[in-house]
Amino acid sequence: MERIYHKVLSAGALSLACGIVAIVAGVSTGVLLIISGGKLLAAKKDMDI
């Protein structure tokens, strides 16, 4: 019974770690996209179309 407990515990820890990595990757990607969008909007003012 104790072996099953340790396997479930390690699987839960791995899932938690993967979730944290996914959240960090999503937030950082979103920030980079917002920054690049702001740069595009700033560059739009300089265009003569």
C-alpha positions as MATLAB code, in Angstrom:
seq = 'MERIYHKVLSAGALSLACGIVAIVAGVSTGVLLIISGGKLLAAKKDMDI';
ca = [
       0.000    0.000    0.000;
       2.845    2.353    0.772;
       4.417    1.822   -2.658;
       1.178    2.879   -4.326;
       1.090    5.976   -2.130;
       4.601    6.986   -3.215;
       3.817    6.411   -6.886;
       0.652    8.505   -6.683;
       2.542   11.194   -4.756;
       5.294   11.393   -7.376;
       2.740   11.460  -10.198;
       0.921   14.307   -8.475;
       4.161   16.235   -7.993;
       5.042   15.758  -11.647;
       1.610   16.967  -12.723;
       1.932   20.010  -10.489;
       5.376   20.813  -11.904;
       4.108   20.466  -15.487;
       1.171   22.722  -14.683;
       3.422   25.398  -13.230;
       5.698   25.237  -16.276;
       2.681   25.550  -18.589;
       1.353   28.577  -16.679;
       4.743   30.309  -16.724;
       5.160   29.620  -20.441;
       1.683   30.951  -21.186;
       2.155   34.122  -19.172;
       5.559   34.847  -20.681;
       4.243   34.245  -24.195;
       1.325   36.580  -23.531;
       3.608   39.309  -22.230;
       5.868   39.013  -25.274;
       2.867   39.205  -27.604;
       1.537   42.308  -25.844;
       4.948   43.984  -26.074;
       5.314   43.193  -29.776;
       1.764   44.402  -30.431;
       2.531   47.669  -28.675;
       5.615   48.117  -30.830;
       3.532   47.497  -33.954;
       0.972   50.073  -32.864;
       3.737   52.585  -32.177;
       5.247   51.931  -35.605;
       1.807   52.368  -37.225;
       1.900   56.087  -36.443;
       5.065   56.509  -38.521;
       3.579   54.860  -41.635;
       2.103   56.875  -44.481;
      -0.562   54.683  -46.049;
];
